[in-house]
């Protein structure tokens, strides 16, 4: 099994959605706990060019 990193992961936000609708930003679930893992990601916003 190859464990090499394949680059920065990408999060795709579909056209018509906001970032906060796709990702969970509610910190109330974790209280004062630090994240177990933090990682850089690329954000890709799809566009609706029908206008």
KOLRO-298595 format. One record per residue: residue number from 1; residue in one letter; chain; x, y, z of N, C-alpha, C, O in turn. Coordinates in nm, 4 decimals. Atoms other than C-alpha are relative to their C-alpha. Example, Ala and Ser with C-alpha at 12.3 -4.5 7.8 and 13.67 -1.06 7.14 Angstrom:
BEGIN
+------+------+-------+----------+----------+----------+----------+----------+----------+----------+----------+----------+----------+----------+----------+
: resi : resn : chain :       nx :       ny :       nz :      cax :      cay :      caz :       cx :       cy :       cz :       ox :       oy :       oz :
+------+------+-------+----------+----------+----------+----------+----------+----------+----------+----------+----------+----------+----------+----------+
:    1 :    a :     A :   0.0890 :  -0.1190 :   0.0000 :   1.2300 :  -0.4500 :   0.7800 :   0.0900 :   0.1200 :   0.0000 :   0.1936 :   0.1181 :   0.0665 :
:    2 :    s :     A :  -0.0820 :  -0.1190 :  -0.0060 :   1.3670 :  -0.1060 :   0.7140 :  -0.0770 :   0.1090 :   0.0730 :  -0.0261 :   0.2198 :   0.0899 :
+------+------+-------+----------+----------+----------+----------+----------+----------+----------+----------+----------+----------+----------+----------+
END
This chain:
BEGIN
+------+------+-------+----------+----------+----------+----------+----------+----------+----------+----------+----------+----------+----------+----------+
: resi : resn : chain :       nx :       ny :       nz :      cax :      cay :      caz :       cx :       cy :       cz :       ox :       oy :       oz :
+------+------+-------+----------+----------+----------+----------+----------+----------+----------+----------+----------+----------+----------+----------+
:    1 :    x :     A :   0.0848 :  -0.1176 :   0.0000 :   0.0000 :   0.0000 :   0.0000 :   0.0891 :   0.1237 :   0.0000 :   0.1817 :   0.1326 :   0.0807 :
:    2 :    x :     A :  -0.0809 :  -0.1196 :   0.0157 :   0.1441 :   0.3374 :  -0.1036 :  -0.0543 :   0.1102 :   0.0893 :  -0.1680 :   0.1535 :   0.0709 :
:    3 :    x :     A :   0.0437 :  -0.1027 :  -0.0943 :   0.1256 :   0.5970 :   0.1769 :   0.0540 :   0.1382 :  -0.0330 :   0.0481 :   0.2274 :   0.0516 :
:    4 :    x :     A :  -0.0518 :  -0.1300 :   0.0376 :   0.2835 :   0.8857 :  -0.0134 :  -0.1149 :   0.0997 :  -0.0149 :  -0.2233 :   0.0653 :  -0.0622 :
:    5 :    x :     A :   0.1013 :  -0.1040 :   0.0127 :   0.0935 :   1.2147 :   0.0006 :  -0.0164 :   0.0376 :  -0.1467 :   0.0828 :   0.0568 :  -0.2170 :
:    6 :    x :     A :   0.0292 :  -0.0252 :   0.1415 :  -0.0735 :   1.2881 :  -0.3336 :  -0.0261 :   0.1472 :  -0.0281 :  -0.0787 :   0.1789 :  -0.1348 :
:    7 :    x :     A :   0.0254 :  -0.1416 :   0.0210 :  -0.0911 :   1.6680 :  -0.2930 :  -0.1016 :   0.0510 :   0.0998 :  -0.1426 :  -0.0200 :   0.1916 :
:    8 :    x :     A :   0.0945 :  -0.0635 :  -0.0918 :  -0.3268 :   1.9067 :  -0.1212 :  -0.1416 :  -0.0433 :  -0.0365 :  -0.1807 :  -0.0334 :  -0.1528 :
:    9 :    x :     A :   0.1392 :   0.0387 :   0.0277 :  -0.6855 :   1.7766 :  -0.0874 :  -0.0828 :   0.1208 :  -0.0439 :  -0.0500 :   0.2348 :  -0.0109 :
:   10 :    x :     A :   0.0851 :  -0.1076 :   0.0513 :  -0.9603 :   1.9791 :  -0.2568 :  -0.1426 :  -0.0184 :   0.0479 :  -0.1970 :  -0.1287 :   0.0430 :
:   11 :    x :     A :   0.1405 :  -0.0017 :  -0.0395 :  -1.3038 :   2.0713 :  -0.1229 :  -0.0756 :   0.0744 :  -0.1088 :  -0.0431 :   0.1891 :  -0.1396 :
:   12 :    x :     A :   0.0788 :  -0.0610 :   0.1070 :  -1.5592 :   2.1422 :  -0.3974 :  -0.1307 :   0.0521 :   0.0586 :  -0.2070 :  -0.0227 :   0.1196 :
:   13 :    x :     A :   0.1246 :  -0.0623 :  -0.0437 :  -1.8392 :   2.3863 :  -0.3147 :  -0.0874 :   0.0132 :  -0.1239 :  -0.0546 :   0.0902 :  -0.2141 :
:   14 :    x :     A :   0.0858 :  -0.0024 :   0.1182 :  -2.1241 :   2.3276 :  -0.5630 :  -0.0588 :   0.1389 :  -0.0257 :  -0.0769 :   0.2174 :   0.0674 :
:   15 :    x :     A :   0.0618 :  -0.1270 :   0.0369 :  -2.2739 :   2.6229 :  -0.7510 :  -0.1310 :   0.0167 :   0.0755 :  -0.2093 :  -0.0776 :   0.0874 :
:   16 :    x :     A :   0.1229 :  -0.0285 :  -0.0736 :  -2.5509 :   2.7881 :  -0.5512 :   0.0101 :  -0.0234 :   0.1501 :  -0.0845 :   0.0067 :   0.2229 :
:   17 :    x :     A :  -0.0199 :   0.0235 :  -0.1428 :  -2.4090 :   2.6884 :  -0.2103 :   0.1062 :   0.0944 :   0.0537 :   0.1923 :   0.1417 :  -0.0205 :
:   18 :    x :     A :  -0.1027 :  -0.0778 :  -0.0684 :  -2.2072 :   2.8876 :   0.0419 :   0.0913 :  -0.0966 :   0.0743 :   0.0531 :  -0.2101 :   0.1026 :
:   19 :    x :     A :  -0.0982 :   0.0837 :  -0.0691 :  -1.8974 :   2.7529 :   0.2164 :  -0.0540 :  -0.0498 :   0.1333 :  -0.0330 :  -0.1658 :   0.1685 :
:   20 :    x :     A :   0.0516 :   0.0406 :  -0.1307 :  -2.0725 :   2.7485 :   0.5555 :  -0.1145 :  -0.1007 :  -0.0105 :  -0.1468 :  -0.1669 :   0.0882 :
:   21 :    x :     A :   0.1037 :   0.1005 :   0.0204 :  -2.3524 :   2.5344 :   0.4073 :   0.0597 :  -0.1378 :  -0.0274 :  -0.0049 :  -0.2399 :  -0.0043 :
:   22 :    x :     A :  -0.0646 :   0.1258 :   0.0373 :  -2.1051 :   2.2687 :   0.2934 :   0.0850 :  -0.0552 :   0.1152 :   0.0901 :  -0.1763 :   0.1366 :
:   23 :    x :     A :  -0.0888 :   0.0411 :  -0.1085 :  -1.8649 :   2.2618 :   0.5908 :  -0.0613 :   0.0341 :   0.1359 :  -0.1383 :   0.1294 :   0.1477 :
:   24 :    x :     A :   0.0508 :  -0.0203 :  -0.1348 :  -1.9429 :   2.2387 :   0.9623 :   0.0956 :   0.0905 :   0.0764 :   0.2089 :   0.0517 :   0.1050 :
:   25 :    x :     A :  -0.0814 :  -0.0945 :  -0.0751 :  -1.8117 :   2.5450 :   1.1470 :  -0.0461 :   0.0116 :   0.1443 :  -0.0032 :   0.1033 :   0.2144 :
:   26 :    x :     A :   0.0548 :  -0.0054 :  -0.1352 :  -1.9973 :   2.4734 :   1.4725 :   0.1009 :  -0.0572 :   0.0984 :   0.1212 :  -0.1785 :   0.1032 :
:   27 :    x :     A :  -0.1006 :   0.0431 :  -0.0966 :  -1.7327 :   2.4593 :   1.7455 :  -0.0596 :  -0.0442 :   0.1329 :   0.0138 :  -0.0900 :   0.2204 :
:   28 :    x :     A :   0.0633 :   0.0358 :  -0.1268 :  -1.9861 :   2.3916 :   2.0222 :   0.0138 :  -0.1479 :   0.0332 :   0.0086 :  -0.1859 :   0.1501 :
:   29 :    x :     A :  -0.0096 :   0.1446 :  -0.0219 :  -1.9454 :   2.0163 :   1.9768 :   0.1297 :  -0.0395 :   0.0699 :   0.1352 :  -0.1437 :   0.1352 :
:   30 :    x :     A :  -0.1314 :   0.0383 :  -0.0495 :  -1.5800 :   2.0202 :   2.0833 :   0.0447 :   0.0776 :   0.1230 :   0.1417 :   0.0383 :   0.1877 :
:   31 :    x :     A :  -0.0369 :  -0.0766 :  -0.1180 :  -1.5658 :   2.2825 :   2.3578 :   0.1384 :   0.0589 :  -0.0125 :   0.1679 :   0.1293 :  -0.1091 :
:   32 :    x :     A :  -0.1360 :  -0.0550 :  -0.0028 :  -1.2063 :   2.3683 :   2.4449 :   0.1042 :  -0.0966 :  -0.0555 :   0.2236 :  -0.0673 :  -0.0491 :
:   33 :    x :     A :  -0.0942 :   0.0990 :   0.0528 :  -1.0494 :   2.0596 :   2.2829 :   0.0669 :   0.0506 :  -0.1274 :   0.0032 :   0.1128 :  -0.2124 :
:   34 :    x :     A :  -0.0734 :  -0.0347 :   0.1217 :  -0.7808 :   2.1173 :   2.0226 :  -0.0281 :  -0.1050 :  -0.1073 :  -0.0565 :  -0.2202 :  -0.0744 :
:   35 :    x :     A :   0.0205 :   0.0983 :   0.1061 :  -0.8219 :   1.9518 :   1.6812 :   0.1053 :  -0.1100 :   0.0051 :   0.2200 :  -0.0862 :   0.0432 :
:   36 :    x :     A :  -0.0930 :   0.1124 :   0.0044 :  -0.6636 :   1.6098 :   1.6435 :   0.0964 :   0.0165 :  -0.1168 :   0.2145 :  -0.0165 :  -0.1063 :
:   37 :    x :     A :  -0.0809 :  -0.0107 :   0.1210 :  -0.5376 :   1.6879 :   1.2954 :  -0.0419 :   0.1257 :  -0.0762 :  -0.1613 :   0.1523 :  -0.0901 :
:   38 :    x :     A :   0.0263 :  -0.1195 :   0.0794 :  -0.5113 :   2.0090 :   1.0913 :   0.0707 :  -0.0168 :  -0.1336 :   0.1867 :  -0.0576 :  -0.1384 :
:   39 :    x :     A :  -0.0558 :   0.0219 :   0.1328 :  -0.4547 :   2.0018 :   0.7165 :  -0.0402 :   0.1143 :  -0.0928 :  -0.1513 :   0.1665 :  -0.0832 :
:   40 :    x :     A :   0.0288 :  -0.1020 :   0.0998 :  -0.4346 :   2.2562 :   0.4356 :  -0.0806 :  -0.0642 :  -0.1126 :  -0.0513 :  -0.1759 :  -0.1552 :
:   41 :    x :     A :   0.0809 :   0.0478 :   0.1121 :  -0.6985 :   2.2161 :   0.1627 :  -0.0173 :   0.1124 :  -0.1015 :  -0.0055 :   0.2303 :  -0.0679 :
:   42 :    x :     A :   0.0351 :  -0.0958 :   0.1045 :  -0.7785 :   2.3870 :  -0.1660 :  -0.1517 :   0.0086 :  -0.0046 :  -0.2198 :  -0.0933 :   0.0074 :
:   43 :    x :     A :   0.1434 :  -0.0185 :   0.0176 :  -1.1276 :   2.5346 :  -0.2054 :  -0.0277 :   0.0265 :  -0.1469 :   0.0363 :   0.1112 :  -0.2091 :
:   44 :    x :     A :   0.0387 :  -0.0163 :   0.1398 :  -1.2897 :   2.5043 :  -0.5466 :  -0.1484 :   0.0339 :  -0.0011 :  -0.2319 :  -0.0488 :   0.0354 :
:   45 :    x :     A :   0.1386 :  -0.0425 :   0.0093 :  -1.6097 :   2.7042 :  -0.5995 :  -0.0464 :  -0.0175 :  -0.1439 :   0.0072 :   0.0446 :  -0.2356 :
:   46 :    x :     A :   0.0563 :   0.0164 :   0.1339 :  -1.8137 :   2.5840 :  -0.8960 :  -0.0819 :   0.1228 :  -0.0343 :  -0.1468 :   0.1807 :   0.0528 :
:   47 :    x :     A :   0.0748 :  -0.1147 :   0.0433 :  -1.9679 :   2.8619 :  -1.0998 :  -0.1118 :  -0.0433 :  -0.0941 :  -0.0998 :  -0.1419 :  -0.1669 :
:   48 :    x :     A :   0.1102 :   0.0238 :   0.0915 :  -2.2977 :   2.8705 :  -1.2819 :   0.0064 :   0.1120 :  -0.1031 :  -0.0351 :   0.2243 :  -0.0746 :
:   49 :    x :     A :  -0.0215 :  -0.1005 :   0.1042 :  -2.2185 :   3.0544 :  -1.6082 :  -0.1187 :   0.0150 :  -0.0945 :  -0.1012 :   0.0616 :  -0.2071 :
:   50 :    x :     A :   0.1179 :  -0.0069 :   0.0860 :  -2.5751 :   3.0382 :  -1.7459 :  -0.0547 :   0.1405 :  -0.0130 :  -0.1466 :   0.1626 :  -0.0919 :
:   51 :    x :     A :   0.0548 :  -0.1364 :  -0.0005 :  -2.6317 :   3.4109 :  -1.6840 :   0.0408 :   0.0769 :  -0.1218 :   0.0033 :   0.1932 :  -0.1368 :
+------+------+-------+----------+----------+----------+----------+----------+----------+----------+----------+----------+----------+----------+----------+
END
